[in-house]
Amino acid sequence: MILLLNLLKNTTYMSAIYIKFNDPKGDDGFVKKGKLKIYFFKLLCFVFSKIIPRANPDFEGQFDYVEYWYVECDIESGFPEREIGFDAIGKAIMKMPYNNNYGYWTDNNLLLVV
């Protein structure tokens, strides 16, 4: 029994670090200034969405509803590996990467420095 406890103390099982943070809400003020700018922005998004494939096709409309994130980062590399987005009542509304969804935080060149 003592040998097993010493073995457990000397063995590191944790290969990831988990962080929780509130969703940083951006300012869309430049879009709300006029009807012509809104129309142009929507048209530009439509054209780009036809040319460039979407990174998260299953979750595109849900990013505005995320209140906080759980992100799993690899300890050795510092890169995010998995993420879960939660809404205001604490319900998980998206998990990524999943199927054709690359992820919001995992698809960016982010690095956790500890």
ChimeraX commands (.cxc) that place a marker at each C-alpha (Angstrom):
marker #1 position 0.00,0.00,0.00 radius 0.5
marker #1 position 2.81,2.44,0.84 radius 0.5
marker #1 position 4.56,1.60,-2.44 radius 0.5
marker #1 position 1.36,2.37,-4.36 radius 0.5
marker #1 position 0.95,5.75,-2.62 radius 0.5
marker #1 position 4.55,6.70,-3.36 radius 0.5
marker #1 position 4.08,5.68,-6.96 radius 0.5
marker #1 position 0.96,7.86,-7.23 radius 0.5
marker #1 position 2.75,10.85,-5.66 radius 0.5
marker #1 position 5.69,10.58,-8.06 radius 0.5
marker #1 position 3.61,10.08,-11.20 radius 0.5
marker #1 position 2.13,13.06,-13.01 radius 0.5
marker #1 position -1.21,12.22,-14.56 radius 0.5
marker #1 position -2.16,15.74,-15.50 radius 0.5
marker #1 position -1.31,16.47,-19.12 radius 0.5
marker #1 position -3.62,19.47,-19.55 radius 0.5
marker #1 position -4.61,22.64,-17.78 radius 0.5
marker #1 position -8.22,23.81,-17.78 radius 0.5
marker #1 position -9.13,27.49,-17.80 radius 0.5
marker #1 position -12.51,29.17,-17.49 radius 0.5
marker #1 position -13.15,32.72,-18.64 radius 0.5
marker #1 position -16.05,34.94,-19.65 radius 0.5
marker #1 position -16.67,35.44,-23.33 radius 0.5
marker #1 position -15.02,38.65,-24.52 radius 0.5
marker #1 position -17.85,40.53,-26.24 radius 0.5
marker #1 position -16.71,42.66,-29.17 radius 0.5
marker #1 position -17.96,46.08,-30.19 radius 0.5
marker #1 position -20.03,45.97,-33.39 radius 0.5
marker #1 position -20.55,49.72,-33.41 radius 0.5
marker #1 position -19.13,50.18,-36.91 radius 0.5
marker #1 position -21.86,47.94,-38.33 radius 0.5
marker #1 position -24.76,49.75,-36.61 radius 0.5
marker #1 position -23.99,53.22,-38.02 radius 0.5
marker #1 position -26.10,53.09,-41.18 radius 0.5
marker #1 position -28.29,50.90,-43.34 radius 0.5
marker #1 position -25.88,51.08,-46.27 radius 0.5
marker #1 position -22.98,49.84,-44.13 radius 0.5
marker #1 position -25.12,47.01,-42.72 radius 0.5
marker #1 position -26.15,45.94,-46.22 radius 0.5
marker #1 position -22.57,46.13,-47.49 radius 0.5
marker #1 position -21.25,44.14,-44.51 radius 0.5
marker #1 position -23.90,41.40,-44.97 radius 0.5
marker #1 position -23.16,41.23,-48.70 radius 0.5
marker #1 position -19.43,40.98,-48.03 radius 0.5
marker #1 position -19.99,38.19,-45.48 radius 0.5
marker #1 position -22.21,36.32,-47.93 radius 0.5
marker #1 position -19.60,36.50,-50.71 radius 0.5
marker #1 position -16.76,35.43,-48.41 radius 0.5
marker #1 position -18.82,32.54,-47.01 radius 0.5
marker #1 position -19.24,31.19,-50.56 radius 0.5
marker #1 position -15.50,31.45,-51.33 radius 0.5
marker #1 position -13.96,30.53,-47.97 radius 0.5
marker #1 position -15.28,27.46,-46.14 radius 0.5
marker #1 position -16.69,28.06,-42.67 radius 0.5
marker #1 position -14.57,26.95,-39.73 radius 0.5
marker #1 position -17.53,26.05,-37.50 radius 0.5
marker #1 position -20.58,25.41,-39.70 radius 0.5
marker #1 position -22.67,23.74,-36.97 radius 0.5
marker #1 position -22.20,26.55,-34.44 radius 0.5
marker #1 position -22.08,29.75,-36.54 radius 0.5
marker #1 position -25.23,31.29,-35.04 radius 0.5
marker #1 position -24.50,30.37,-31.43 radius 0.5
marker #1 position -21.32,32.33,-30.65 radius 0.5
marker #1 position -23.32,35.37,-29.51 radius 0.5
marker #1 position -25.04,33.24,-26.85 radius 0.5
marker #1 position -21.82,32.03,-25.18 radius 0.5
marker #1 position -21.33,33.60,-21.76 radius 0.5
marker #1 position -18.22,31.69,-20.68 radius 0.5
marker #1 position -15.75,29.13,-21.99 radius 0.5
marker #1 position -13.90,26.12,-20.62 radius 0.5
marker #1 position -10.72,25.62,-22.61 radius 0.5
marker #1 position -8.34,22.69,-22.23 radius 0.5
marker #1 position -4.71,23.54,-22.96 radius 0.5
marker #1 position -1.83,21.10,-23.26 radius 0.5
marker #1 position 0.70,21.69,-20.46 radius 0.5
marker #1 position 3.79,21.01,-22.55 radius 0.5
marker #1 position 2.91,22.97,-25.69 radius 0.5
marker #1 position 0.48,25.53,-24.23 radius 0.5
marker #1 position -1.88,25.19,-27.20 radius 0.5
marker #1 position -5.66,24.89,-26.69 radius 0.5
marker #1 position -6.93,21.43,-27.57 radius 0.5
marker #1 position -10.64,21.41,-26.66 radius 0.5
marker #1 position -13.26,23.97,-25.73 radius 0.5
marker #1 position -16.82,24.11,-24.45 radius 0.5
marker #1 position -19.05,27.18,-24.67 radius 0.5
marker #1 position -21.76,27.70,-22.03 radius 0.5
marker #1 position -24.80,29.97,-22.16 radius 0.5
marker #1 position -26.17,32.25,-19.41 radius 0.5
marker #1 position -27.92,29.41,-17.55 radius 0.5
marker #1 position -24.85,27.17,-17.59 radius 0.5
marker #1 position -25.93,24.86,-20.41 radius 0.5
marker #1 position -23.20,23.64,-22.76 radius 0.5
marker #1 position -24.23,24.89,-26.19 radius 0.5
marker #1 position -21.10,24.03,-28.18 radius 0.5
marker #1 position -18.09,21.76,-27.97 radius 0.5
marker #1 position -15.21,21.88,-30.35 radius 0.5
marker #1 position -13.39,20.48,-32.20 radius 0.5
marker #1 position -16.32,18.31,-33.25 radius 0.5
marker #1 position -16.99,16.79,-36.70 radius 0.5
marker #1 position -16.45,19.60,-39.24 radius 0.5
marker #1 position -16.04,22.29,-36.57 radius 0.5
marker #1 position -12.44,23.33,-35.93 radius 0.5
marker #1 position -13.16,25.39,-32.86 radius 0.5
marker #1 position -13.09,29.04,-31.93 radius 0.5
marker #1 position -10.08,29.05,-29.59 radius 0.5
marker #1 position -8.39,25.92,-30.94 radius 0.5
marker #1 position -8.35,27.29,-34.50 radius 0.5
marker #1 position -6.48,30.47,-33.49 radius 0.5
marker #1 position -2.78,30.74,-32.87 radius 0.5
marker #1 position -3.18,31.13,-29.12 radius 0.5
marker #1 position -0.62,30.02,-26.57 radius 0.5
marker #1 position -1.11,29.63,-22.82 radius 0.5
marker #1 position 1.98,30.80,-20.99 radius 0.5
marker #1 position 2.17,29.59,-17.41 radius 0.5
marker link #1:1,2 radius 0.2
marker link #1:2,3 radius 0.2
marker link #1:3,4 radius 0.2
marker link #1:4,5 radius 0.2
marker link #1:5,6 radius 0.2
marker link #1:6,7 radius 0.2
marker link #1:7,8 radius 0.2
marker link #1:8,9 radius 0.2
marker link #1:9,10 radius 0.2
marker link #1:10,11 radius 0.2
marker link #1:11,12 radius 0.2
marker link #1:12,13 radius 0.2
marker link #1:13,14 radius 0.2
marker link #1:14,15 radius 0.2
marker link #1:15,16 radius 0.2
marker link #1:16,17 radius 0.2
marker link #1:17,18 radius 0.2
marker link #1:18,19 radius 0.2
marker link #1:19,20 radius 0.2
marker link #1:20,21 radius 0.2
marker link #1:21,22 radius 0.2
marker link #1:22,23 radius 0.2
marker link #1:23,24 radius 0.2
marker link #1:24,25 radius 0.2
marker link #1:25,26 radius 0.2
marker link #1:26,27 radius 0.2
marker link #1:27,28 radius 0.2
marker link #1:28,29 radius 0.2
marker link #1:29,30 radius 0.2
marker link #1:30,31 radius 0.2
marker link #1:31,32 radius 0.2
marker link #1:32,33 radius 0.2
marker link #1:33,34 radius 0.2
marker link #1:34,35 radius 0.2
marker link #1:35,36 radius 0.2
marker link #1:36,37 radius 0.2
marker link #1:37,38 radius 0.2
marker link #1:38,39 radius 0.2
marker link #1:39,40 radius 0.2
marker link #1:40,41 radius 0.2
marker link #1:41,42 radius 0.2
marker link #1:42,43 radius 0.2
marker link #1:43,44 radius 0.2
marker link #1:44,45 radius 0.2
marker link #1:45,46 radius 0.2
marker link #1:46,47 radius 0.2
marker link #1:47,48 radius 0.2
marker link #1:48,49 radius 0.2
marker link #1:49,50 radius 0.2
marker link #1:50,51 radius 0.2
marker link #1:51,52 radius 0.2
marker link #1:52,53 radius 0.2
marker link #1:53,54 radius 0.2
marker link #1:54,55 radius 0.2
marker link #1:55,56 radius 0.2
marker link #1:56,57 radius 0.2
marker link #1:57,58 radius 0.2
marker link #1:58,59 radius 0.2
marker link #1:59,60 radius 0.2
marker link #1:60,61 radius 0.2
marker link #1:61,62 radius 0.2
marker link #1:62,63 radius 0.2
marker link #1:63,64 radius 0.2
marker link #1:64,65 radius 0.2
marker link #1:65,66 radius 0.2
marker link #1:66,67 radius 0.2
marker link #1:67,68 radius 0.2
marker link #1:68,69 radius 0.2
marker link #1:69,70 radius 0.2
marker link #1:70,71 radius 0.2
marker link #1:71,72 radius 0.2
marker link #1:72,73 radius 0.2
marker link #1:73,74 radius 0.2
marker link #1:74,75 radius 0.2
marker link #1:75,76 radius 0.2
marker link #1:76,77 radius 0.2
marker link #1:77,78 radius 0.2
marker link #1:78,79 radius 0.2
marker link #1:79,80 radius 0.2
marker link #1:80,81 radius 0.2
marker link #1:81,82 radius 0.2
marker link #1:82,83 radius 0.2
marker link #1:83,84 radius 0.2
marker link #1:84,85 radius 0.2
marker link #1:85,86 radius 0.2
marker link #1:86,87 radius 0.2
marker link #1:87,88 radius 0.2
marker link #1:88,89 radius 0.2
marker link #1:89,90 radius 0.2
marker link #1:90,91 radius 0.2
marker link #1:91,92 radius 0.2
marker link #1:92,93 radius 0.2
marker link #1:93,94 radius 0.2
marker link #1:94,95 radius 0.2
marker link #1:95,96 radius 0.2
marker link #1:96,97 radius 0.2
marker link #1:97,98 radius 0.2
marker link #1:98,99 radius 0.2
marker link #1:99,100 radius 0.2
marker link #1:100,101 radius 0.2
marker link #1:101,102 radius 0.2
marker link #1:102,103 radius 0.2
marker link #1:103,104 radius 0.2
marker link #1:104,105 radius 0.2
marker link #1:105,106 radius 0.2
marker link #1:106,107 radius 0.2
marker link #1:107,108 radius 0.2
marker link #1:108,109 radius 0.2
marker link #1:109,110 radius 0.2
marker link #1:110,111 radius 0.2
marker link #1:111,112 radius 0.2
marker link #1:112,113 radius 0.2
marker link #1:113,114 radius 0.2
view
